[in-house]
């Protein structure tokens, strides 16, 4: 059995903490068993490894912009398949299935589970997934999905209606699916509940061969390698898996899950699950009620006299909103910041602490950058900016135009446009970077090979 | 006639915009006639110059920590007398009167007006001050003060009760004062209003000689120079002018002011006078009611669903508070930040954009500094910190260990501990400063003379 974990989303609904590269599943806001905090994706991986699914090989299907943060949060051990561009769930699943077949050499008879990376749920959810895998292994249907018992007639979800013929296997809780209804009105949803319809949880099980046959309609796989599929990614139609596969399939079943399950997509729903009302340098007065303050800035936040309010601060901005109105912030904050001001990368993290643009186009941007011990940034040049690095903590090795030196606290390095440079952290290494130039974008970077293993310090 | 303007206060009641050196009278939040914004002290100076008092010589009595921001906001033309340490209004007024006598060579017969720098009031207030000066010139009383018509039985103000004998001069509105009552309970205040008591507005008029006689009880003035008084400042008792002078004086009168007057001491009262509900990079959603957002950070603030709320953000911190609760924030935010993160200086402004302290005591602090064209910082060394300057706008002259060079955009200067340095702005000059060391306090500065007039650039 193989698990494909879908990690997508651009995430302005949890602005300012979420941004273009750090969507909601990466925010470290949920309580973890060790008393600390974990992100949604860290929580799901932990839960899988505490369930009957423990040890199953996991492939994460994601966009290229999220690859670094996945590695930063989950480690180098996970398999990551990156879409070359954002499309939809059908192409993302097709790409990962191609990878299972062509690169991971799985057979057509392999059972595949596809699931989202951000359900907020309990152990029973993963037991239900085991049952779904069992149904596929028993050939109970071509496609098996998870039906979630609705808690109210929501307009936000897709509904799966049982077939009139009913249950396939009572003791195994496998129900034949009759039809699908996407995001109905409340009136229709009430009727659907009377028909015992369940929410479509976005969890699917099938044999790899089943999906390969569908992929073959768009890209011929036999004799090809995975890079070929990757480079022809746009041959897959931009459509959801539900529309392209599930709703066209007549032989489809579902296994119900009746336990706790919640979509933590807005500040309103997310804060219900955050036990601490003051995270970061946050200070609450005595007269607050149902108010959450989450502060990722270094300056203090003081809040008093607030009711049902979310206050969230990050290098991308500051949100002060009633929890009710927080459901609709996405469109309003879309254009407030034009770049991520905090990112987790393969090598560590950075945050932008200030930026300014002058009328003639000249720009300055100041970052705090921390490299994890043992990691390095690529050997690179910039065509449009200079950088000044002031090292403030830890020890590292710097390469500047081929020359290697040790760097530590108080060292200052002036890196001019077109100068080749890299740095590797010996211990966790922090420096302040002041960028100046006419274009200060992450994309202004040209990378070159560098053999860190052969480094000797002069 | 001479005016002494009292500028004091440490100003945590308008946190985070006010701090140790930028108290409430310096916040540029009031609408000015040119459509821009002005501070309370700028407003009062403008109003004086639009009144019958126009052209009167003004001496500002203040603490040494406010001298730079006064010059920055009012220009080099104003006379500033700085207390060597914070005491109270009696010593501050005594010091300024000593300065009028010993340094500005005023005669004992000079009429002196003492007034606060932060009343929010209208033109009639300054006409009343003219009447007070007239009463002193007519010898109507030894001390004349302004009585403000109470708008409600407040517990916050001092009250001045007319004498039973009543009016001294009806046509000139001069009323004999019977007694004073400081900050009464509401019940007592109601009775005081029935007795036609007025609020004590903290505006006083007297002959300079009257005050000199009182000063002589503590410091002998004749034959001394002003520096002698300044260096013996602690000989004056730490007490208010009301207690030390007004309440001991039997021959005291008041002139009533019946116009608009307000104490803008809290966010609640101040925001009532701020017409714009979104100042700085602030964005309001559609569902706010009586909510003010003032943002001095560069990152955006988005606010929605709020009612009767103040949101204020500055490099010192972020406040989110119901206007009602904002009256009591002073004690709660007292210890949230340990240094001013924004300051206006004689030479320009700086803001702290990030600071960090490591467990072993090593610190890093990053500032954006802007020097006004023509100004320079002093020639100085630091004993505990190094500084890296990256120039991002404007042109200047740098002195480093005696060597003068031109500096402009993109230049990077590494200033080590104990290195002599100064910089002068040719045009407005902005640079990013990264400080590192074991003590990063404004006080770690040793100043040396430097003759900028003789500079020739190599």
Boltz contact constraints between the chains, C-beta under 6 A:
constraints:
  - contact:
      token1: [A, 285]
      token2: [B, 332]
      max_distance: 6.0
  - contact:
      token1: [A, 287]
      token2: [B, 325]
      max_distance: 6.0
  - contact:
      token1: [A, 299]
      token2: [B, 317]
      max_distance: 6.0
  - contact:
      token1: [A, 300]
      token2: [B, 317]
      max_distance: 6.0
  - contact:
      token1: [A, 300]
      token2: [B, 336]
      max_distance: 6.0
  - contact:
      token1: [A, 301]
      token2: [B, 318]
      max_distance: 6.0
  - contact:
      token1: [A, 302]
      token2: [B, 319]
      max_distance: 6.0
  - contact:
      token1: [A, 302]
      token2: [B, 333]
      max_distance: 6.0
  - contact:
      token1: [A, 303]
      token2: [B, 320]
      max_distance: 6.0
  - contact:
      token1: [A, 304]
      token2: [B, 321]
      max_distance: 6.0
  - contact:
      token1: [A, 304]
      token2: [B, 325]
      max_distance: 6.0
  - contact:
      token1: [A, 305]
      token2: [B, 321]
      max_distance: 6.0
  - contact:
      token1: [A, 305]
      token2: [B, 322]
      max_distance: 6.0
  - contact:
      token1: [A, 305]
      token2: [B, 325]
      max_distance: 6.0
  - contact:
      token1: [A, 311]
      token2: [B, 320]
      max_distance: 6.0
  - contact:
      token1: [A, 317]
      token2: [B, 299]
      max_distance: 6.0
  - contact:
      token1: [A, 317]
      token2: [B, 300]
      max_distance: 6.0
  - contact:
      token1: [A, 318]
      token2: [B, 301]
      max_distance: 6.0
  - contact:
      token1: [A, 319]
      token2: [B, 302]
      max_distance: 6.0
  - contact:
      token1: [A, 320]
      token2: [B, 303]
      max_distance: 6.0
  - contact:
      token1: [A, 320]
      token2: [B, 311]
      max_distance: 6.0
  - contact:
      token1: [A, 320]
      token2: [B, 320]
      max_distance: 6.0
  - contact:
      token1: [A, 321]
      token2: [B, 304]
      max_distance: 6.0
  - contact:
      token1: [A, 321]
      token2: [B, 305]
      max_distance: 6.0
  - contact:
      token1: [A, 322]
      token2: [B, 305]
      max_distance: 6.0
  - contact:
      token1: [A, 325]
      token2: [B, 287]
      max_distance: 6.0
  - contact:
      token1: [A, 325]
      token2: [B, 304]
      max_distance: 6.0
  - contact:
      token1: [A, 325]
      token2: [B, 305]
      max_distance: 6.0
  - contact:
      token1: [A, 332]
      token2: [B, 285]
      max_distance: 6.0
  - contact:
      token1: [A, 333]
      token2: [B, 302]
      max_distance: 6.0
  - contact:
      token1: [A, 336]
      token2: [B, 300]
      max_distance: 6.0
  - contact:
      token1: [A, 353]
      token2: [B, 353]
      max_distance: 6.0
  - contact:
      token1: [A, 353]
      token2: [B, 354]
      max_distance: 6.0
  - contact:
      token1: [A, 354]
      token2: [B, 353]
      max_distance: 6.0
  - contact:
      token1: [A, 358]
      token2: [B, 393]
      max_distance: 6.0
  - contact:
      token1: [A, 364]
      token2: [B, 392]
      max_distance: 6.0
  - contact:
      token1: [A, 366]
      token2: [B, 432]
      max_distance: 6.0
  - contact:
      token1: [A, 388]
      token2: [B, 390]
      max_distance: 6.0
  - contact:
      token1: [A, 388]
      token2: [B, 412]
      max_distance: 6.0
  - contact:
      token1: [A, 390]
      token2: [B, 388]
      max_distance: 6.0
  - contact:
      token1: [A, 390]
      token2: [B, 434]
      max_distance: 6.0
  - contact:
      token1: [A, 392]
      token2: [B, 364]
      max_distance: 6.0
  - contact:
      token1: [A, 392]
      token2: [B, 436]
      max_distance: 6.0
  - contact:
      token1: [A, 393]
      token2: [B, 358]
      max_distance: 6.0
  - contact:
      token1: [A, 410]
      token2: [B, 436]
      max_distance: 6.0
  - contact:
      token1: [A, 412]
      token2: [B, 388]
      max_distance: 6.0
  - contact:
      token1: [A, 412]
      token2: [B, 414]
      max_distance: 6.0
  - contact:
      token1: [A, 414]
      token2: [B, 412]
      max_distance: 6.0
  - contact:
      token1: [A, 432]
      token2: [B, 366]
      max_distance: 6.0
  - contact:
      token1: [A, 432]
      token2: [B, 434]
      max_distance: 6.0
  - contact:
      token1: [A, 434]
      token2: [B, 390]
      max_distance: 6.0
  - contact:
      token1: [A, 434]
      token2: [B, 432]
      max_distance: 6.0
  - contact:
      token1: [A, 436]
      token2: [B, 392]
      max_distance: 6.0
  - contact:
      token1: [A, 436]
      token2: [B, 410]
      max_distance: 6.0
